[in-house]
């Protein structure tokens, strides 16, 4: 009798079934691939390469002006360079209307105001020396006050002061009338003393600088501010004299404020001493605190 089908080896019918299933899978994959390629906007095969950019990098534009080498080291100017033809086009900014100023006309002033070397060191070291381009830094006076803004403020204060000789003689005698007589019209004594202390009374370091600069350059005059400082410094104990004079002139005004505060405090003390209701108020506080 033939064996039962369940007892037959599985390979007798598994092989044709597996081959049929693989063929079905291949056919299904091919059909799906064909369907995807037929959809609109979907291209078959690998994606096309990206087109290369046709834009070319702009050629580097060199500045039109030559590099300037000052005779001395200058202070750093924190700015961003803008080159015409690279950062902006000609005819598009106000710079097209700006005229060129010869550097030789402004270089001495720029060196004077914006040099990185202090005035005292620069005037002692660059006097008569030649820069890299053969220019000579001309020094016409001795200055120790640095910066255009600081000098401008002191120049303005100097215009409201009496001559240095008048201030010196008045300081020696503590003579306010003499000082006001030589001062501009409408000046007040307190303002003159404060202005002199804040602007023209040299510190020990400034006085040392003035002395050294005068010894190093005996043929150069002082600047107008430095001359005023030098004249006042010739008064013996000028700092102490000026402080004493300011106190002598202002102590009455200061006393008025102190006296007003003292009177107010005395009235508070009298109120505590003479108030009839204060003991009753304190008794209530004491009772409430002991509860």
C-alpha positions as CSV (number, residue, x, y, z in Angstrom):
1,X,0.0,0.0,0.0
2,X,1.3,3.5,-0.8
3,X,2.4,5.6,2.2
4,X,0.0,8.2,3.6
5,X,0.6,11.7,2.2
6,X,1.5,13.1,5.6
7,X,4.3,10.6,5.9
8,X,6.0,11.8,2.6
9,X,9.1,14.1,3.0
10,X,8.1,17.8,2.9
11,X,10.6,18.4,0.1
12,X,8.4,16.6,-2.4
13,X,6.0,19.6,-2.7
14,X,7.8,22.5,-0.8
15,X,10.2,23.3,-3.5
16,X,7.6,24.1,-6.2
17,X,5.6,26.1,-3.7
18,X,8.7,28.2,-2.7
19,X,9.6,28.9,-6.3
20,X,6.1,30.0,-7.1
21,X,6.0,32.3,-4.1
22,X,9.4,34.0,-5.1
23,X,8.2,34.5,-8.6
24,X,5.0,36.2,-7.3
25,X,7.1,38.5,-5.2
26,X,9.3,39.5,-8.1
27,X,6.3,40.2,-10.3
28,X,4.7,42.3,-7.6
29,X,7.9,44.4,-7.0
30,X,8.2,45.0,-10.8
31,X,4.6,46.1,-11.0
32,X,4.9,48.6,-8.1
33,X,8.2,50.0,-9.5
34,X,6.5,50.6,-12.9
35,X,3.5,52.3,-11.2
36,X,5.8,54.7,-9.2
37,X,7.6,55.7,-12.4
38,X,4.4,56.5,-14.1
39,X,3.2,59.0,-11.4
40,X,3.4,62.7,-12.5
41,X,6.4,64.5,-11.1
42,X,8.3,61.3,-10.3
43,X,11.2,60.6,-12.6
44,X,12.7,57.1,-12.9
45,X,16.4,56.5,-12.3
46,X,18.8,58.5,-10.1
47,X,18.2,62.2,-9.5
48,X,19.9,64.6,-12.0
49,X,23.0,66.4,-10.8
50,X,22.6,69.9,-9.5
51,X,23.6,72.6,-12.0
52,X,26.8,74.4,-11.2
53,X,26.6,78.0,-10.1
54,X,27.5,80.4,-12.9
55,X,28.2,83.3,-10.5
56,X,31.8,84.3,-10.3
57,X,33.5,85.7,-7.1
58,X,34.1,89.5,-7.4
59,X,37.7,90.4,-7.8
60,X,39.3,92.0,-4.8
61,X,39.2,95.8,-5.0
62,X,42.2,97.5,-3.6
63,X,41.9,100.9,-1.7
64,X,42.5,103.9,-3.9
65,X,44.5,105.8,-1.3
66,X,48.0,104.8,-0.3
67,X,48.8,103.6,3.2
68,X,49.7,106.5,5.5
69,X,52.6,106.1,7.9
70,X,52.5,109.0,10.6
71,X,55.6,110.2,12.2
72,X,54.5,108.8,15.6
73,X,52.3,106.0,16.7
74,X,48.6,107.0,16.6
75,X,45.6,105.9,18.8
76,X,43.5,103.0,17.5
77,X,40.4,104.0,15.5
78,X,37.8,101.3,15.9
79,X,36.1,101.3,12.4
80,X,35.2,99.0,9.6
81,X,36.7,99.8,6.2
82,X,34.3,100.2,3.3
83,X,35.9,100.1,-0.2
84,X,34.1,101.5,-3.2
85,X,33.5,98.8,-5.8
86,X,33.5,96.1,-3.1
87,X,31.1,97.2,-0.4
88,X,29.2,99.9,-2.3
89,X,29.0,101.1,-5.9
90,X,30.0,104.5,-7.2
91,X,27.2,107.1,-7.3
92,X,25.1,105.4,-4.6
93,X,26.4,107.3,-1.5
94,X,27.3,110.8,-0.3
95,X,31.0,109.9,-0.6
96,X,30.8,110.8,-4.3
97,X,30.4,114.4,-3.3
98,X,33.3,114.5,-0.8
99,X,36.4,116.2,-2.0
100,X,39.9,115.1,-1.3
101,X,41.8,117.1,1.3
102,X,45.6,117.0,1.0
103,X,47.0,115.1,3.9
104,X,49.8,117.6,4.4
105,X,47.2,120.2,5.4
106,X,45.8,118.2,8.3
107,X,48.5,115.8,9.4
108,X,50.1,118.0,12.0
109,X,46.8,118.6,13.7
110,X,45.9,114.9,13.6
111,X,49.3,113.9,15.1
112,X,48.9,116.6,17.8
113,X,45.4,115.5,18.9
114,X,45.4,111.7,18.3
115,X,48.9,110.5,19.0
116,X,49.2,107.4,21.2
117,X,52.3,108.8,22.8
118,X,51.7,111.1,25.7
119,X,52.4,114.8,25.1
120,X,55.2,115.0,27.5
121,X,57.1,112.0,26.1
122,X,56.2,113.0,22.5
123,X,57.4,116.6,22.9
124,X,60.6,115.5,24.5
125,X,61.4,112.7,22.0
126,X,60.0,113.9,18.6
127,X,61.2,117.5,18.7
128,X,63.1,117.9,15.5
129,X,63.0,114.2,14.6
130,X,61.9,113.2,11.1
131,X,59.1,110.8,10.4
132,X,59.1,108.0,7.8
133,X,58.0,110.3,5.0
134,X,60.5,113.0,5.9
135,X,58.1,115.3,7.7
136,X,59.1,117.2,10.8
137,X,56.8,117.3,13.8
138,X,56.9,121.0,14.8
139,X,56.4,121.7,18.5
140,X,55.7,125.4,19.3
141,X,54.8,125.3,23.0
142,X,54.9,123.0,26.0
143,X,51.6,121.3,26.9
144,X,50.8,118.7,29.5
145,X,47.0,118.7,29.3
146,X,46.0,115.8,27.1
147,X,43.0,115.6,24.8
148,X,41.1,118.1,22.7
149,X,38.0,118.0,24.8
150,X,39.8,118.5,28.1
151,X,41.8,121.4,26.7
152,X,38.7,122.9,25.2
153,X,37.0,122.9,28.6
154,X,40.0,124.4,30.4
155,X,40.3,127.0,27.6
156,X,36.7,128.1,28.2
157,X,37.3,128.3,32.0
158,X,40.4,130.3,31.4
159,X,38.4,132.9,29.5
160,X,36.3,133.5,32.7
161,X,39.4,134.0,34.9
162,X,41.3,137.2,35.8
163,X,45.0,137.4,34.7
164,X,47.3,135.0,36.4
165,X,49.3,137.8,38.0
166,X,46.1,139.3,39.6
167,X,45.0,135.9,40.9
168,X,48.4,135.3,42.3
169,X,48.6,138.6,44.2
170,X,45.0,138.2,45.5
171,X,45.8,134.7,46.7
172,X,48.8,135.9,48.6
173,X,46.7,138.5,50.4
174,X,43.3,136.7,50.5
175,X,41.9,139.8,48.9
176,X,38.6,139.0,47.3
177,X,37.9,142.6,46.2
178,X,41.2,142.7,44.2
179,X,40.3,139.4,42.6
180,X,36.8,140.5,41.6
181,X,38.2,143.8,40.3
182,X,40.4,142.0,37.8
183,X,37.9,139.3,36.9
184,X,35.3,139.6,34.1
185,X,32.1,141.5,34.9
186,X,29.6,139.5,36.8
187,X,32.0,137.0,38.3
188,X,31.5,135.7,41.8
189,X,34.3,135.0,44.2
190,X,33.2,131.5,45.0
191,X,33.0,130.6,41.3
192,X,36.5,132.0,40.7
193,X,38.1,130.0,43.5
194,X,36.4,126.8,42.6
195,X,37.3,127.2,38.9
196,X,40.9,127.8,39.8
197,X,41.1,124.8,42.1
198,X,39.5,122.5,39.6
199,X,41.3,123.6,36.4
200,X,44.5,125.5,37.1
201,X,46.0,124.5,40.5
202,X,48.6,122.0,39.4
203,X,49.0,118.7,41.2
204,X,52.5,117.6,42.3
205,X,52.8,115.4,39.3
206,X,51.7,118.1,36.9
207,X,54.2,120.5,38.5
208,X,57.0,118.0,38.1
209,X,56.0,117.6,34.4
210,X,56.1,121.3,33.9
211,X,59.5,121.6,35.4
212,X,61.0,118.8,33.4
213,X,59.5,120.1,30.1
214,X,60.9,123.6,30.8
215,X,64.3,122.2,31.6
216,X,64.3,120.0,28.5
217,X,63.1,122.8,26.2
218,X,64.1,126.1,27.6
219,X,63.4,127.9,24.3
220,X,59.8,126.8,24.2
221,X,57.0,128.8,25.9
222,X,54.2,127.2,27.9
223,X,50.8,126.9,26.5
224,X,48.2,129.3,27.8
225,X,46.7,126.8,30.2
226,X,50.1,125.6,31.4
227,X,51.4,129.2,31.8
228,X,48.4,129.9,34.1
229,X,49.1,126.7,36.1
230,X,52.8,127.6,36.4
231,X,52.1,131.2,37.6
232,X,49.7,130.0,40.3
233,X,52.2,127.3,41.4
234,X,54.7,130.1,42.3
235,X,52.5,131.1,45.3
236,X,53.9,129.4,48.4
237,X,51.6,126.7,49.7
238,X,49.1,127.5,47.0
239,X,46.9,124.4,47.7
240,X,46.6,125.2,51.4
241,X,46.0,128.9,50.7
242,X,43.3,128.2,48.2
243,X,41.5,125.7,50.5
244,X,41.7,128.1,53.4
245,X,40.4,131.0,51.3
246,X,37.5,128.9,50.1
247,X,36.6,128.0,53.7
248,X,36.9,131.6,54.9
249,X,34.5,132.6,52.1
250,X,32.0,129.8,52.4
251,X,31.8,129.0,56.2
252,X,28.9,131.4,56.8
253,X,26.8,129.7,54.1
254,X,27.7,126.3,55.4
255,X,26.9,127.4,58.9
256,X,23.4,128.5,57.8
257,X,22.5,124.9,56.7
258,X,24.0,123.4,59.9
259,X,22.1,125.9,62.1
260,X,18.8,125.2,60.4
261,X,19.3,121.4,61.0
262,X,20.2,122.1,64.6
263,X,17.1,124.2,65.2
264,X,14.9,121.5,63.8
265,X,16.5,118.9,66.1
266,X,16.1,121.2,69.1
267,X,12.4,121.6,68.3
268,X,12.0,117.8,68.3
269,X,13.7,117.5,71.7
270,X,11.5,120.3,73.2
271,X,8.4,118.4,71.9
272,X,9.4,115.3,73.8
273,X,10.2,117.2,76.9
274,X,7.1,119.4,77.1
275,X,4.4,117.2,75.5
276,X,1.7,116.5,78.1
277,X,0.3,113.5,76.1
278,X,3.6,111.7,75.7
279,X,3.6,110.0,79.1
280,X,0.0,108.7,78.4
281,X,1.1,107.4,75.0
282,X,4.1,105.6,76.5
283,X,1.9,104.1,79.2
284,X,-0.3,102.6,76.6
285,X,2.7,101.2,74.7
286,X,4.0,99.7,77.9
287,X,0.7,98.1,78.8
288,X,0.3,96.6,75.3
289,X,3.8,95.3,75.3
290,X,3.3,93.5,78.6
291,X,0.1,91.7,77.5
